[in-house]
């Protein structure tokens, strides 16, 4: 879980008195939570809130959209997306197609700054009823087009045979298990933090919580090597590495494209690939993927 600041600390951070903090909560939507009667403030959400309220934002340099034969995707890491990009390169050798593994939030920021064509994200809303829209509106401002790439299964990786008899998040605390964690800006980290909070577990007490890795495959290798008892990841990694998997939920994994770059040639070629039988065959070789909505426009929706 991100660091929680007190009312005094948040007042110092914002440069206001403590009474004004309560006004900002009630009238301006300052992110806050009340625990045991005290207001606490998630530092990362407050920073996002300040950024979203900024006016006269410095104009970014020229967008990558203007560069011909280039496709840059940045954001959340995914095994099938990696394979889709490899397929794209094979079908379109005149294009340079690259992926920046900087987490869902990092991808949204890169999209806002014109540093990528597409952001990949699976950020669940607070009540987990929707994905990506609220985060995109907060970080980017103008909501981009949202196209589904897949639904995929998130859960916990464990070694074959599950020797610790892990059934879910509660066992991480009850059995003093060591985890391999994802980086701060990743959606999988956000999911883990929420699940730990629901289970009443203090992340500071979780062994291995501070050991961060950049990809699903990396945390899988930590479990395979015995350096971690479990790790949050996707079912596809368990299949690739011969690990067992404890499912937590299915989630929506989307691609976000700003209006000004939607008709860039590389973007359109990649979106066309989403409808191809070749991509579906790649998904069939893995597990934990559902492509029923692959390529569907989630926003704006057709009326």
C-alpha positions as a Markdown table, in Angstrom:
| # | Residue | x | y | z |
|---|---|---|---|---|
| 1 | Unk | 0.0 | 0.0 | 0.0 |
| 2 | Unk | 1.1 | 3.5 | -0.7 |
| 3 | Unk | 2.3 | 5.8 | 2.1 |
| 4 | Unk | -0.6 | 7.3 | 4.1 |
| 5 | Unk | -0.1 | 10.9 | 5.2 |
| 6 | Unk | -1.7 | 12.6 | 8.3 |
| 7 | Unk | -3.8 | 15.8 | 8.1 |
| 8 | Unk | -0.8 | 17.7 | 9.3 |
| 9 | Unk | 1.6 | 16.1 | 6.7 |
| 10 | Unk | -0.9 | 16.7 | 3.9 |
| 11 | Unk | -1.3 | 20.4 | 4.9 |
| 12 | Unk | 2.5 | 20.8 | 4.8 |
| 13 | Unk | 2.7 | 19.1 | 1.4 |
| 14 | Unk | 0.0 | 21.3 | -0.1 |
| 15 | Unk | 1.2 | 24.5 | 1.7 |
| 16 | Unk | -2.2 | 25.1 | 3.4 |
| 17 | Unk | -3.4 | 25.1 | 7.0 |
| 18 | Unk | -5.1 | 22.1 | 8.4 |
| 19 | Unk | -8.6 | 23.6 | 8.3 |
| 20 | Unk | -8.3 | 24.1 | 4.6 |
| 21 | Unk | -7.5 | 20.4 | 4.2 |
| 22 | Unk | -11.1 | 19.5 | 5.4 |
| 23 | Unk | -12.5 | 22.0 | 2.9 |
| 24 | Unk | -10.5 | 20.4 | 0.1 |
| 25 | Unk | -11.9 | 17.0 | 1.1 |
| 26 | Unk | -15.5 | 18.1 | 1.1 |
| 27 | Unk | -15.5 | 20.6 | -1.8 |
| 28 | Unk | -12.6 | 19.7 | -4.1 |
| 29 | Unk | -12.5 | 15.9 | -3.9 |
| 30 | Unk | -9.1 | 15.6 | -2.2 |
| 31 | Unk | -8.4 | 11.9 | -2.0 |
| 32 | Unk | -8.8 | 10.7 | 1.6 |
| 33 | Unk | -9.9 | 7.8 | 3.8 |
| 34 | Unk | -11.1 | 7.7 | 7.4 |
| 35 | Unk | -9.6 | 5.0 | 9.6 |
| 36 | Unk | -10.4 | 4.8 | 13.3 |
| 37 | Unk | -11.8 | 8.4 | 13.2 |
| 38 | Unk | -8.8 | 10.0 | 11.6 |
| 39 | Unk | -8.4 | 11.3 | 8.1 |
| 40 | Unk | -5.5 | 9.7 | 6.2 |
| 41 | Unk | -4.3 | 10.5 | 2.6 |
| 42 | Unk | -2.7 | 8.1 | 0.1 |
| 43 | Unk | 0.3 | 10.1 | -1.1 |
| 44 | Unk | 0.3 | 8.8 | -4.7 |
| 45 | Unk | -3.4 | 9.6 | -5.1 |
| 46 | Unk | -2.9 | 13.1 | -3.7 |
| 47 | Unk | -0.1 | 13.7 | -6.2 |
| 48 | Unk | -2.4 | 12.5 | -9.0 |
| 49 | Unk | -5.1 | 14.8 | -7.7 |
| 50 | Unk | -2.8 | 17.9 | -7.7 |
| 51 | Unk | -1.6 | 17.0 | -11.2 |
| 52 | Unk | -5.1 | 16.7 | -12.5 |
| 53 | Unk | -6.0 | 20.1 | -11.1 |
| 54 | Unk | -3.0 | 21.8 | -12.7 |
| 55 | Unk | -3.9 | 24.5 | -15.3 |
| 56 | Unk | -1.5 | 26.0 | -17.9 |
| 57 | Unk | 0.2 | 22.6 | -18.1 |
| 58 | Unk | 3.5 | 22.9 | -20.1 |
| 59 | Unk | 3.0 | 21.7 | -23.7 |
| 60 | Unk | 4.8 | 18.5 | -24.4 |
| 61 | Unk | 7.2 | 18.2 | -27.3 |
| 62 | Unk | 6.0 | 17.0 | -30.6 |
| 63 | Unk | 4.1 | 13.7 | -30.3 |
| 64 | Unk | 5.6 | 10.4 | -31.5 |
| 65 | Unk | 2.5 | 10.2 | -33.7 |
| 66 | Unk | 4.2 | 12.4 | -36.2 |
| 67 | Unk | 7.1 | 9.9 | -36.7 |
| 68 | Unk | 6.4 | 7.6 | -39.7 |
| 69 | Unk | 6.7 | 3.8 | -39.4 |
| 70 | Unk | 6.9 | 3.8 | -35.6 |
| 71 | Unk | 4.6 | 2.1 | -33.1 |
| 72 | Unk | 5.3 | 2.7 | -29.4 |
| 73 | Unk | 3.1 | 0.9 | -26.8 |
| 74 | Unk | 3.8 | 1.7 | -23.1 |
| 75 | Unk | 2.2 | 0.5 | -19.9 |
| 76 | Unk | 1.3 | -2.8 | -18.3 |
| 77 | Unk | 3.2 | -5.9 | -19.1 |
| 78 | Unk | 1.4 | -8.9 | -20.7 |
| 79 | Unk | 2.6 | -12.2 | -22.3 |
| 80 | Unk | 0.0 | -12.2 | -25.1 |
| 81 | Unk | 0.7 | -8.5 | -25.9 |
| 82 | Unk | 4.4 | -9.3 | -26.3 |
| 83 | Unk | 3.5 | -12.0 | -28.7 |
| 84 | Unk | 1.1 | -9.7 | -30.5 |
| 85 | Unk | 3.9 | -7.2 | -31.0 |
| 86 | Unk | 6.2 | -9.9 | -32.4 |
| 87 | Unk | 3.4 | -10.9 | -34.8 |
| 88 | Unk | 3.0 | -7.2 | -35.8 |
| 89 | Unk | 6.7 | -6.9 | -36.6 |
| 90 | Unk | 6.6 | -10.0 | -38.7 |
| 91 | Unk | 3.6 | -8.8 | -40.7 |
| 92 | Unk | 4.8 | -5.2 | -41.0 |
| 93 | Unk | 8.6 | -5.3 | -41.3 |
| 94 | Unk | 8.7 | -1.6 | -42.4 |
| 95 | Unk | 7.5 | -0.6 | -38.9 |
| 96 | Unk | 9.6 | -0.3 | -35.7 |
| 97 | Unk | 7.3 | -1.6 | -32.9 |
| 98 | Unk | 8.5 | -1.3 | -29.3 |
| 99 | Unk | 7.0 | -1.8 | -25.9 |
| 100 | Unk | 7.8 | 0.2 | -22.7 |
| 101 | Unk | 7.2 | -1.8 | -19.6 |
| 102 | Unk | 6.4 | 1.1 | -17.2 |
| 103 | Unk | 3.2 | 0.0 | -15.5 |
| 104 | Unk | -0.4 | 1.1 | -16.2 |
| 105 | Unk | 0.0 | 4.5 | -14.5 |
| 106 | Unk | 3.3 | 5.1 | -16.3 |
| 107 | Unk | 1.7 | 4.3 | -19.6 |
| 108 | Unk | -1.1 | 6.8 | -19.0 |
| 109 | Unk | 1.4 | 9.5 | -18.2 |
| 110 | Unk | 3.4 | 8.6 | -21.3 |
| 111 | Unk | 0.3 | 8.9 | -23.4 |
| 112 | Unk | -0.5 | 12.3 | -22.0 |
| 113 | Unk | 3.0 | 13.5 | -22.8 |
| 114 | Unk | 2.8 | 12.2 | -26.4 |
| 115 | Unk | 5.5 | 9.7 | -25.7 |
| 116 | Unk | 3.6 | 6.6 | -27.0 |
| 117 | Unk | 0.9 | 5.8 | -29.5 |
| 118 | Unk | -1.0 | 3.3 | -27.2 |
| 119 | Unk | -1.1 | 2.8 | -23.4 |
| 120 | Unk | -1.9 | -0.7 | -22.1 |
| 121 | Unk | -3.7 | -0.7 | -18.8 |
| 122 | Unk | -5.9 | -2.9 | -16.4 |
| 123 | Unk | -6.5 | -0.4 | -13.6 |
| 124 | Unk | -9.7 | -1.4 | -11.8 |
| 125 | Unk | -11.9 | 1.4 | -10.3 |
| 126 | Unk | -12.1 | 1.6 | -6.5 |
| 127 | Unk | -15.3 | -0.5 | -6.4 |
| 128 | Unk | -14.0 | -2.8 | -9.2 |
| 129 | Unk | -17.0 | -2.3 | -11.3 |
| 130 | Unk | -15.1 | -0.8 | -14.3 |
| 131 | Unk | -11.6 | -0.5 | -15.6 |
| 132 | Unk | -9.3 | 2.4 | -16.7 |
| 133 | Unk | -11.9 | 5.1 | -17.4 |
| 134 | Unk | -11.5 | 7.0 | -14.1 |
| 135 | Unk | -7.7 | 6.7 | -14.1 |
| 136 | Unk | -7.4 | 7.9 | -17.7 |
| 137 | Unk | -9.7 | 10.8 | -17.1 |
| 138 | Unk | -7.7 | 11.8 | -14.0 |
| 139 | Unk | -4.2 | 11.4 | -15.5 |
| 140 | Unk | -4.8 | 12.4 | -19.1 |
| 141 | Unk | -7.8 | 14.8 | -18.8 |
| 142 | Unk | -9.6 | 14.1 | -22.1 |
| 143 | Unk | -10.6 | 10.5 | -22.1 |
| 144 | Unk | -9.0 | 8.6 | -25.0 |
| 145 | Unk | -10.4 | 5.8 | -27.1 |
| 146 | Unk | -10.4 | 2.6 | -25.1 |
| 147 | Unk | -10.2 | -0.7 | -27.0 |
| 148 | Unk | -10.2 | -4.1 | -25.3 |
| 149 | Unk | -7.2 | -6.3 | -25.8 |
| 150 | Unk | -8.3 | -9.2 | -23.7 |
| 151 | Unk | -9.7 | -10.4 | -20.4 |
| 152 | Unk | -7.1 | -12.3 | -18.4 |
| 153 | Unk | -7.0 | -14.2 | -15.1 |
| 154 | Unk | -5.0 | -12.7 | -12.2 |
| 155 | Unk | -4.0 | -14.7 | -9.2 |
| 156 | Unk | -1.1 | -16.1 | -7.2 |
| 157 | Unk | 1.8 | -18.2 | -8.5 |
| 158 | Unk | 3.0 | -21.1 | -6.4 |
| 159 | Unk | 5.4 | -23.9 | -7.1 |
| 160 | Unk | 4.0 | -27.2 | -8.5 |
| 161 | Unk | 2.1 | -29.1 | -5.9 |
| 162 | Unk | 1.5 | -26.1 | -3.7 |
| 163 | Unk | 3.6 | -27.4 | -0.8 |
| 164 | Unk | 2.4 | -24.5 | 1.5 |
| 165 | Unk | -1.3 | -25.3 | 0.8 |
| 166 | Unk | -1.9 | -21.7 | -0.2 |
| 167 | Unk | -5.6 | -21.0 | -0.8 |
| 168 | Unk | -5.5 | -17.2 | -1.0 |
| 169 | Unk | -4.3 | -13.8 | 0.2 |
| 170 | Unk | -5.0 | -14.6 | 3.9 |
| 171 | Unk | -2.4 | -17.3 | 3.8 |
| 172 | Unk | 0.4 | -14.8 | 3.0 |
| 173 | Unk | 0.0 | -13.4 | 6.5 |
| 174 | Unk | -1.1 | -16.5 | 8.3 |
| 175 | Unk | 1.8 | -18.6 | 7.1 |
| 176 | Unk | 4.4 | -15.9 | 7.0 |
| 177 | Unk | 5.0 | -16.4 | 3.3 |
| 178 | Unk | 7.6 | -14.6 | 1.2 |
| 179 | Unk | 6.4 | -12.9 | -1.9 |
| 180 | Unk | 7.9 | -11.5 | -5.1 |
| 181 | Unk | 6.2 | -8.1 | -5.7 |
| 182 | Unk | 5.6 | -6.0 | -8.8 |
| 183 | Unk | 6.8 | -2.4 | -9.3 |
| 184 | Unk | 4.9 | 0.5 | -7.8 |
| 185 | Unk | 3.2 | 1.7 | -11.0 |
| 186 | Unk | 1.9 | -1.6 | -12.1 |
| 187 | Unk | -1.8 | -2.5 | -11.9 |
| 188 | Unk | -1.0 | -5.9 | -10.5 |
| 189 | Unk | 0.7 | -4.1 | -7.5 |
| 190 | Unk | -2.5 | -2.0 | -7.1 |
| 191 | Unk | -4.6 | -5.2 | -7.1 |
| 192 | Unk | -2.3 | -6.9 | -4.5 |
| 193 | Unk | -2.4 | -3.8 | -2.2 |
| 194 | Unk | -6.3 | -3.9 | -2.4 |
| 195 | Unk | -6.4 | -7.6 | -1.6 |
| 196 | Unk | -4.0 | -7.2 | 1.3 |
| 197 | Unk | -6.1 | -4.4 | 2.7 |
| 198 | Unk | -9.3 | -6.4 | 2.4 |
| 199 | Unk | -7.6 | -9.3 | 4.2 |
| 200 | Unk | -6.5 | -6.9 | 7.0 |
| 201 | Unk | -2.8 | -7.4 | 6.3 |
| 202 | Unk | -0.2 | -4.7 | 6.8 |
| 203 | Unk | 2.0 | -4.7 | 3.7 |
| 204 | Unk | 4.9 | -3.7 | 5.9 |
| 205 | Unk | 4.6 | -7.1 | 7.6 |
| 206 | Unk | 4.6 | -9.1 | 4.4 |
| 207 | Unk | 8.0 | -10.7 | 3.8 |
| 208 | Unk | 9.4 | -9.7 | 0.4 |
| 209 | Unk | 6.9 | -6.9 | -0.2 |
| 210 | Unk | 9.8 | -4.4 | -0.9 |
| 211 | Unk | 11.4 | -6.7 | -3.5 |
| 212 | Unk | 10.0 | -5.3 | -6.8 |
| 213 | Unk | 10.2 | -6.8 | -10.3 |
| 214 | Unk | 9.3 | -5.3 | -13.6 |
| 215 | Unk | 7.4 | -8.2 | -15.3 |
| 216 | Unk | 5.1 | -11.1 | -14.7 |
| 217 | Unk | 7.8 | -13.5 | -16.0 |
| 218 | Unk | 10.3 | -12.1 | -13.5 |
| 219 | Unk | 8.2 | -12.8 | -10.4 |
| 220 | Unk | 7.4 | -16.2 | -11.8 |
| 221 | Unk | 11.1 | -17.0 | -12.0 |
| 222 | Unk | 11.5 | -16.0 | -8.4 |
| 223 | Unk | 8.8 | -18.5 | -7.4 |
| 224 | Unk | 10.3 | -21.2 | -9.7 |
| 225 | Unk | 13.8 | -20.6 | -8.2 |
| 226 | Unk | 12.4 | -20.9 | -4.6 |
| 227 | Unk | 13.3 | -17.4 | -3.7 |
| 228 | Unk | 9.6 | -16.6 | -3.1 |
| 229 | Unk | 6.7 | -18.7 | -1.9 |
| 230 | Unk | 4.2 | -16.9 | -4.1 |
| 231 | Unk | 3.8 | -13.9 | -6.3 |
| 232 | Unk | 0.8 | -11.9 | -7.9 |
| 233 | Unk | 0.7 | -12.6 | -11.6 |
| 234 | Unk | -1.4 | -14.0 | -14.5 |
| 235 | Unk | -2.2 | -17.6 | -15.3 |
| 236 | Unk | -0.3 | -17.5 | -18.5 |
| 237 | Unk | 3.0 | -17.3 | -16.6 |
| 238 | Unk | 2.1 | -20.4 | -14.5 |
| 239 | Unk | 1.5 | -22.3 | -17.8 |
| 240 | Unk | 4.8 | -21.2 | -19.3 |
| 241 | Unk | 6.9 | -22.0 | -16.2 |
| 242 | Unk | 5.1 | -25.1 | -15.0 |
| 243 | Unk | 3.8 | -23.5 | -11.8 |
| 244 | Unk | 0.5 | -23.9 | -10.0 |
| 245 | Unk | -1.9 | -21.0 | -9.9 |
| 246 | Unk | -4.5 | -19.8 | -7.3 |
| 247 | Unk | -7.0 | -17.6 | -9.2 |
| 248 | Unk | -8.2 | -14.3 | -7.7 |
| 249 | Unk | -10.3 | -12.7 | -10.5 |
| 250 | Unk | -10.7 | -12.1 | -14.2 |
| 251 | Unk | -9.8 | -8.6 | -15.3 |
| 252 | Unk | -10.1 | -6.4 | -18.4 |
| 253 | Unk | -6.9 | -5.4 | -20.1 |
| 254 | Unk | -7.4 | -2.4 | -22.4 |
| 255 | Unk | -5.5 | -0.4 | -25.0 |
| 256 | Unk | -5.9 | 3.4 | -24.8 |
| 257 | Unk | -5.4 | 5.6 | -27.9 |
| 258 | Unk | -5.7 | 9.4 | -28.0 |
| 259 | Unk | -7.9 | 10.9 | -30.6 |
| 260 | Unk | -5.1 | 12.7 | -32.3 |
| 261 | Unk | -3.2 | 9.5 | -32.9 |
| 262 | Unk | -6.0 | 7.1 | -33.6 |
| 263 | Unk | -5.6 | 7.0 | -37.3 |
| 264 | Unk | -1.8 | 6.8 | -37.4 |
| 265 | Unk | -0.9 | 4.0 | -39.8 |
| 266 | Unk | 0.9 | 1.8 | -37.2 |
| 267 | Unk | -2.0 | 2.1 | -34.7 |
| 268 | Unk | -4.6 | 1.1 | -37.3 |
| 269 | Unk | -2.5 | -1.8 | -38.4 |
| 270 | Unk | -2.2 | -3.0 | -34.8 |
| 271 | Unk | -5.9 | -2.6 | -34.2 |
| 272 | Unk | -6.6 | -4.7 | -37.3 |
| 273 | Unk | -4.4 | -7.4 | -36.0 |
| 274 | Unk | -6.6 | -7.7 | -32.9 |
| 275 | Unk | -9.3 | -9.3 | -35.2 |
| 276 | Unk | -7.0 | -11.8 | -36.8 |
| 277 | Unk | -7.1 | -15.5 | -36.4 |
| 278 | Unk | -3.3 | -15.5 | -35.9 |
| 279 | Unk | -3.7 | -13.6 | -32.6 |
| 280 | Unk | -6.4 | -15.9 | -31.4 |
| 281 | Unk | -4.2 | -18.9 | -32.1 |
| 282 | Unk | -1.4 | -17.3 | -30.0 |
| 283 | Unk | -3.9 | -16.9 | -27.1 |
| 284 | Unk | -4.9 | -20.6 | -27.5 |
| 285 | Unk | -1.3 | -21.6 | -26.9 |
| 286 | Unk | -1.4 | -20.0 | -23.5 |
| 287 | Unk | -4.1 | -20.1 | -20.8 |
| 288 | Unk | -6.0 | -17.6 | -18.8 |
| 289 | Unk | -7.1 | -15.4 | -21.7 |
| 290 | Unk | -10.5 | -14.6 | -23.0 |
| 291 | Unk | -10.6 | -12.7 | -26.4 |
| 292 | Unk | -14.4 | -12.5 | -26.7 |
| 293 | Unk | -14.2 | -8.6 | -26.6 |
| 294 | Unk | -10.8 | -8.3 | -28.2 |
| 295 | Unk | -10.8 | -5.3 | -30.6 |
| 296 | Unk | -14.1 | -4.0 | -29.2 |
| 297 | Unk | -14.4 | -0.3 | -28.7 |
| 298 | Unk | -15.2 | 0.2 | -25.0 |
| 299 | Unk | -15.2 | 4.0 | -25.3 |
| 300 | Unk | -16.7 | 5.8 | -27.0 |
| 301 | Unk | -19.4 | 3.2 | -27.5 |
| 302 | Unk | -21.6 | 3.2 | -30.5 |
| 303 | Unk | -25.1 | 4.6 | -29.7 |
